[in-house]
Amino acid sequence: MTALTTNYLAPTGREEAWRFTPISQLGALLGVDASIAETQSLTSGSTLPVGVSLSVVDGVAPLSTTEDLVAIRVRETVRSAQILEISANVELSEPITLNRVVGGSAAQASRLLVKVGVNARATLIIENTGDAVLAEEIEFDLATGSHLTFVTLQEWGPAAIYLAKHHAIVGKDALFTSTVVTIGGSIVRILPTVEYSGQGSSADLAGVYFATDGQHQEHRIHIDHNLPNAKSRVNYKGALAGDKAHSVWIGDVYIRANAEGTDTYELNRNLLLTDGARADSVPNLEIETGEIVGAGHASTTGRFDDEQLFYLESRGIPADEARRLVIRGFFAEIVNRIDIDAIEERIMDRIDSELAKVGE
């Protein structure tokens, strides 16, 4: 067990980055005097392909500096990080799947570094289950010309608390594609962030979330266009049902003065399915140069489209089934990106199950 010994200050909730988060419910994860256990809990259920390795290494230096308190807490706690390395020029036809099943109420912290070699092509899926109390940092280092598709599934149990930062550094002509799925958990707070290390690079971040009674789900995206001629796309969709279901989506895109040729757009859409649910959505653009291809953002929050429901019901489809079909259609654009039938259907079935719990 490790306790902090530096000048680290826990968040109070008055900081802009924490003003939506239920600080009082985070337990020991961010407490100054609390102890937290180091864990390397990600495992592969099958033999890794040739050219791919998963190891535990002591003293791994972070790829970048950070002001995020979760990442700071993790870095000061974890001494041995897991490293997933994909060798140069490896092209994988099947995904790499890492599983995590964590139980118990003890606070834990973990670090994962994913290194993708030059011109490598791979898909990485991380499946999270159990009632963990976990702070995590995942860093991605994409070399020149590499493509990584990352899918992270938050299918936590009802008592889980998960705080994480997922940071990608995207190299020249590389492509980072991320899909974040958040369904379970009591409190889930994820920061997907991107910076660029070479021109011609691209990031495509998408996510779906479904919050029910009392759940807090927070996704804070930050894309730093720190180089010229890079591209980014962000598309997150959420649905909320039940008393005190709360989602937070923050989309920050920063286009620096030297980032000519930037092409970016971010979108967030939310469906409120019942009274008592709340969705906070804040898209932000900071632009320091006018020499860009394009930059825009949009955010919508609303209820069911009554015309869609009427159309389905007028053709003999029961009201409950019509609502289910509308929700599936709402999420399909992003869920279908996963391109693995079994996982896509599992996610949709879990959404159906969560919806049934609130009587809709």
C-alpha positions as CSV (number, residue, x, y, z in Angstrom):
1,M,0.0,0.0,0.0
2,T,1.3,3.4,-0.9
3,A,0.5,6.8,0.6
4,L,1.3,10.1,-1.0
5,T,4.3,12.0,0.4
6,T,4.5,14.9,-2.0
7,N,2.7,18.3,-2.1
8,Y,-0.2,16.7,-3.9
9,L,-3.5,18.4,-3.1
10,A,-6.8,16.5,-3.4
11,P,-9.6,18.1,-5.4
12,T,-12.3,20.0,-3.4
13,G,-14.9,20.2,-6.0
14,R,-14.5,24.0,-6.4
15,E,-12.0,23.5,-9.3
16,E,-13.4,23.8,-12.8
17,A,-12.2,20.3,-13.7
18,W,-14.1,18.8,-10.7
19,R,-17.1,21.0,-10.3
20,F,-19.5,18.3,-11.7
21,T,-17.9,15.3,-9.9
22,P,-19.3,14.0,-6.6
23,I,-16.0,14.3,-4.7
24,S,-17.5,13.1,-1.4
25,Q,-18.2,9.7,-3.0
26,L,-14.7,9.0,-4.3
27,G,-13.4,7.3,-1.2
28,A,-9.7,6.8,-1.0
29,L,-8.9,7.2,-4.6
30,L,-7.9,10.9,-4.3
31,G,-7.5,11.4,-0.6
32,V,-4.2,12.9,0.5
33,D,-3.8,10.7,3.6
34,A,-5.4,7.5,2.2
35,S,-3.5,4.4,1.1
36,I,-3.9,2.9,-2.3
37,A,-2.8,-0.4,-3.7
38,E,-0.8,-0.9,-6.9
39,T,-2.3,-3.4,-9.3
40,Q,-1.5,-4.9,-12.7
41,S,-4.9,-6.4,-13.3
42,L,-5.1,-6.6,-17.1
43,T,-4.8,-10.0,-18.5
44,S,-5.1,-11.6,-21.9
45,G,-7.5,-14.6,-22.1
46,S,-5.6,-16.1,-25.0
47,T,-2.0,-16.3,-26.4
48,L,-0.9,-12.9,-27.8
49,P,-0.2,-12.8,-31.6
50,V,3.4,-12.8,-32.9
51,G,4.8,-9.4,-32.6
52,V,2.8,-8.4,-29.6
53,S,3.9,-8.6,-26.0
54,L,2.5,-7.7,-22.5
55,S,4.9,-7.2,-19.7
56,V,5.3,-5.6,-16.3
57,V,8.2,-3.1,-16.0
58,D,9.5,-1.2,-13.0
59,G,10.2,2.6,-13.2
60,V,8.5,3.4,-16.5
61,A,8.6,7.1,-17.2
62,P,5.4,8.8,-18.4
63,L,5.2,9.9,-22.0
64,S,4.0,13.4,-21.1
65,T,3.5,15.8,-18.3
66,T,0.1,16.2,-16.8
67,E,-2.0,18.4,-14.6
68,D,-4.7,15.8,-14.1
69,L,-5.0,14.9,-10.5
70,V,-6.0,11.3,-11.3
71,A,-2.9,10.7,-13.4
72,I,-0.7,12.4,-10.8
73,R,-2.2,10.2,-8.1
74,V,-1.5,7.1,-10.2
75,R,2.0,8.1,-11.1
76,E,2.9,8.7,-7.5
77,T,1.4,5.3,-6.5
78,V,2.3,2.8,-9.2
79,R,5.9,1.6,-9.4
80,S,5.4,-1.2,-12.0
81,A,3.5,-0.4,-15.2
82,Q,2.1,-2.9,-17.7
83,I,3.4,-2.4,-21.2
84,L,1.7,-3.6,-24.3
85,E,4.0,-3.4,-27.3
86,I,3.1,-4.0,-30.9
87,S,6.1,-4.3,-33.2
88,A,6.7,-2.3,-36.3
89,N,4.9,-3.4,-39.5
90,V,2.7,-5.9,-37.7
91,E,-0.8,-6.1,-39.1
92,L,-3.3,-7.9,-37.0
93,S,-6.5,-9.3,-38.4
94,E,-8.0,-10.2,-35.0
95,P,-8.2,-7.8,-32.0
96,I,-6.0,-8.0,-28.9
97,T,-8.4,-8.3,-25.9
98,L,-7.4,-7.5,-22.4
99,N,-9.8,-8.3,-19.5
100,R,-10.0,-6.9,-16.0
101,V,-12.2,-8.3,-13.2
102,V,-11.6,-6.4,-10.0
103,G,-13.7,-6.7,-6.9
104,G,-13.6,-5.5,-3.3
105,S,-13.7,-2.0,-1.8
106,A,-10.0,-1.4,-1.5
107,A,-8.7,1.5,-3.6
108,Q,-6.3,0.5,-6.4
109,A,-4.2,2.3,-9.1
110,S,-2.8,1.0,-12.3
111,R,-0.8,2.2,-15.4
112,L,-0.7,0.8,-18.9
113,L,1.5,2.0,-21.7
114,V,0.6,0.9,-25.3
115,K,3.4,1.3,-27.8
116,V,2.5,0.9,-31.5
117,G,5.4,0.5,-33.9
118,V,6.0,2.1,-37.2
119,N,3.3,1.2,-39.8
120,A,1.7,-1.3,-37.4
121,R,-2.1,-2.0,-37.6
122,A,-4.0,-3.3,-34.6
123,T,-7.2,-3.2,-32.6
124,L,-7.1,-3.3,-28.8
125,I,-10.1,-4.0,-26.7
126,I,-10.1,-3.6,-22.9
127,E,-13.1,-5.1,-21.0
128,N,-13.7,-3.8,-17.5
129,T,-16.1,-5.7,-15.1
130,G,-16.5,-6.1,-11.3
131,D,-16.9,-3.6,-8.5
132,A,-13.5,-2.0,-8.6
133,V,-12.4,1.2,-6.9
134,L,-9.8,2.1,-9.4
135,A,-7.7,5.0,-10.6
136,E,-6.0,4.3,-13.9
137,E,-3.7,6.0,-16.5
138,I,-3.4,4.5,-20.0
139,E,-0.9,6.1,-22.5
140,F,-0.7,5.4,-26.2
141,D,2.4,6.0,-28.2
142,L,1.7,5.7,-32.0
143,A,4.7,5.8,-34.2
144,T,4.9,7.0,-37.8
145,G,2.2,5.5,-40.1
146,S,0.7,3.3,-37.4
147,H,-3.1,2.7,-36.9
148,L,-4.6,1.8,-33.6
149,T,-8.2,1.2,-32.9
150,F,-8.9,1.2,-29.2
151,V,-12.2,0.0,-27.6
152,T,-12.8,0.3,-23.9
153,L,-15.9,-1.3,-22.3
154,Q,-17.0,0.0,-18.9
155,E,-19.4,-2.8,-17.9
156,W,-18.7,-2.3,-14.2
157,G,-20.8,-3.6,-11.4
158,P,-23.2,-1.2,-9.6
159,A,-20.7,-0.3,-6.8
160,A,-17.7,0.4,-9.0
161,I,-15.8,3.7,-9.0
162,Y,-13.5,4.2,-12.0
163,L,-11.4,7.4,-12.5
164,A,-9.1,7.3,-15.6
165,K,-7.1,9.3,-18.0
166,H,-6.5,7.9,-21.5
167,H,-3.8,9.9,-23.3
168,A,-2.7,9.3,-26.9
169,I,0.4,10.8,-28.7
170,V,-0.2,10.4,-32.4
171,G,2.8,10.3,-34.7
172,K,3.3,11.4,-38.3
173,D,0.6,10.0,-40.6
174,A,-0.7,7.9,-37.8
175,L,-4.4,7.2,-36.9
176,F,-5.8,6.8,-33.4
177,T,-9.4,5.6,-33.3
178,S,-11.1,5.4,-29.9
179,T,-14.5,4.1,-28.8
180,V,-15.5,4.4,-25.2
181,V,-18.6,2.5,-23.9
182,T,-19.8,3.3,-20.4
183,I,-22.8,1.5,-19.1
184,G,-22.2,0.2,-15.5
185,G,-20.6,1.6,-12.4
186,S,-21.6,4.0,-9.7
187,I,-19.1,6.8,-10.7
188,V,-17.2,6.6,-13.9
189,R,-15.0,9.6,-14.9
190,I,-12.8,9.2,-18.0
191,L,-10.5,11.8,-19.7
192,P,-9.7,10.8,-23.3
193,T,-6.9,13.2,-24.4
194,V,-4.8,13.6,-27.5
195,E,-1.7,15.4,-28.7
196,Y,0.2,15.1,-32.0
197,S,3.9,14.4,-32.6
198,G,3.9,14.5,-36.4
199,Q,2.0,16.2,-39.2
200,G,-0.7,14.3,-41.2
201,S,-1.9,12.6,-38.0
202,S,-5.5,12.0,-37.1
203,A,-7.7,11.1,-34.1
204,D,-11.2,9.9,-34.1
205,L,-12.8,9.7,-30.7
206,A,-16.3,8.4,-30.1
207,G,-18.3,7.1,-27.2
208,V,-21.7,6.0,-25.8
209,Y,-22.9,6.1,-22.3
210,F,-26.2,5.1,-20.5
211,A,-26.8,6.3,-17.0
212,T,-29.6,5.1,-14.7
213,D,-30.7,5.8,-11.1
214,G,-28.0,7.6,-9.2
215,Q,-25.2,6.8,-11.7
216,H,-22.6,9.5,-12.5
217,Q,-20.9,9.2,-15.8
218,E,-18.4,11.8,-16.9
219,H,-16.3,12.1,-20.0
220,R,-13.9,15.0,-20.5
221,I,-12.2,15.1,-23.9
222,H,-9.2,17.3,-24.6
223,I,-7.5,17.5,-28.0
224,D,-4.4,19.6,-28.3
225,H,-3.8,20.6,-31.9
226,N,-0.1,21.4,-31.2
227,L,1.2,20.8,-34.8
228,P,0.1,21.8,-38.3
229,N,-2.0,19.6,-40.6
230,A,-3.6,17.3,-38.1
231,K,-7.3,16.2,-37.9
232,S,-9.7,15.3,-35.1
233,R,-13.3,14.1,-34.9
234,V,-15.3,13.7,-31.6
235,N,-18.7,12.1,-31.5
236,Y,-20.3,11.0,-28.1
237,K,-23.9,10.0,-27.5
238,G,-25.6,9.4,-24.2
239,A,-29.0,8.4,-22.8
240,L,-30.2,8.8,-19.2
241,A,-33.1,7.3,-17.3
242,G,-34.0,7.3,-13.7
243,D,-33.8,9.6,-10.7
244,K,-30.5,11.5,-10.3
245,A,-29.0,9.8,-13.3
246,H,-26.2,12.3,-14.3
247,S,-23.9,12.6,-17.2
248,V,-21.2,15.1,-17.9
249,W,-19.6,15.6,-21.3
250,I,-16.9,18.2,-21.7
251,G,-15.3,18.6,-25.2
252,D,-12.2,20.9,-25.3
253,V,-10.3,21.4,-28.5
254,Y,-7.3,23.7,-28.5
255,I,-5.8,24.9,-31.8
256,R,-2.5,26.5,-31.2
257,A,-1.1,29.4,-33.2
258,N,1.3,27.1,-35.1
259,A,-1.4,24.6,-36.0
260,E,-2.2,25.7,-39.5
261,G,-4.3,23.3,-41.5
262,T,-6.2,21.9,-38.5
263,D,-9.4,20.1,-39.3
264,T,-11.6,19.4,-36.3
265,Y,-15.3,18.9,-35.3
266,E,-16.9,17.7,-32.1
267,L,-20.4,16.6,-31.4
268,N,-22.4,15.5,-28.3
269,R,-26.0,14.3,-28.2
270,N,-28.0,13.3,-25.2
271,L,-31.4,11.7,-24.7
272,L,-33.3,12.3,-21.5
273,L,-35.7,9.3,-21.1
274,T,-37.3,10.2,-17.7
275,D,-37.7,13.1,-15.3
276,G,-35.0,13.4,-12.7
277,A,-32.1,12.8,-15.1
278,R,-29.6,15.5,-15.9
279,A,-27.1,15.9,-18.7
280,D,-24.4,18.6,-18.7
281,S,-22.8,19.1,-22.1
282,V,-20.1,21.7,-22.7
283,P,-18.2,21.9,-26.0
284,N,-15.3,24.3,-26.2
285,L,-13.1,25.5,-29.0
286,E,-10.0,27.7,-28.5
287,I,-8.5,28.8,-31.8
288,E,-5.3,30.8,-32.0
289,T,-4.9,30.8,-35.8
290,G,-7.2,31.5,-38.7
291,E,-5.3,29.3,-41.1
292,I,-7.4,26.2,-40.6
293,V,-9.4,23.8,-42.8
294,G,-12.3,23.8,-40.4
295,A,-13.4,23.8,-36.8
296,G,-16.8,23.4,-35.3
297,H,-18.9,21.9,-32.5
298,A,-22.4,21.0,-31.6
299,S,-24.3,19.8,-28.6
300,T,-28.0,18.7,-28.2
301,T,-30.0,17.5,-25.2
302,G,-33.6,16.5,-25.5
303,R,-36.3,13.9,-25.1
304,F,-37.6,11.2,-27.5
305,D,-38.7,12.2,-30.9
306,D,-42.5,11.7,-30.6
307,E,-42.8,11.4,-34.3
308,Q,-40.5,8.4,-34.4
309,L,-42.5,6.7,-31.6
310,F,-45.8,7.5,-33.3
311,Y,-44.6,6.1,-36.6
312,L,-43.5,2.8,-35.0
313,E,-46.6,2.5,-32.8
314,S,-48.9,3.2,-35.8
315,R,-47.5,0.1,-37.4
316,G,-48.4,-2.1,-34.5
317,I,-45.2,-2.0,-32.5
318,P,-45.9,-1.8,-28.7
319,A,-44.8,1.4,-27.0
320,D,-42.0,-0.3,-24.9
321,E,-40.6,-2.0,-28.0
322,A,-40.8,1.2,-30.0
323,R,-38.7,3.0,-27.3
324,R,-36.2,0.2,-27.3
325,L,-35.8,0.4,-31.1
326,V,-35.4,4.2,-31.0
327,I,-32.6,3.9,-28.4
328,R,-30.9,1.2,-30.4
329,G,-31.0,3.4,-33.5
330,F,-29.7,6.3,-31.5
331,F,-26.6,4.4,-30.4
332,A,-26.1,2.3,-33.5
333,E,-23.8,4.7,-35.3
334,I,-21.2,4.5,-32.7
335,V,-21.7,0.9,-31.4
336,N,-21.3,-0.4,-35.0
337,R,-17.8,1.1,-35.1
338,I,-16.7,-1.7,-32.9
339,D,-17.3,-4.1,-35.8
340,I,-17.4,-7.2,-33.6
341,D,-21.0,-8.6,-33.7
342,A,-20.8,-10.4,-30.3
343,I,-19.7,-7.3,-28.5
344,E,-22.1,-5.0,-30.3
345,E,-25.0,-7.2,-29.4
346,R,-23.8,-7.5,-25.8
347,I,-23.7,-3.8,-25.4
348,M,-27.2,-3.3,-26.8
349,D,-28.5,-6.1,-24.6
350,R,-27.0,-4.4,-21.6
351,I,-28.6,-1.1,-22.5
352,D,-32.0,-2.9,-22.9
353,S,-31.5,-4.4,-19.4
354,E,-30.6,-1.1,-17.8
355,L,-33.6,0.5,-19.5
356,A,-35.9,-2.2,-18.1
357,K,-34.7,-1.5,-14.6
358,V,-36.3,1.9,-14.6
359,G,-39.5,0.7,-16.1
360,E,-39.3,2.2,-19.5
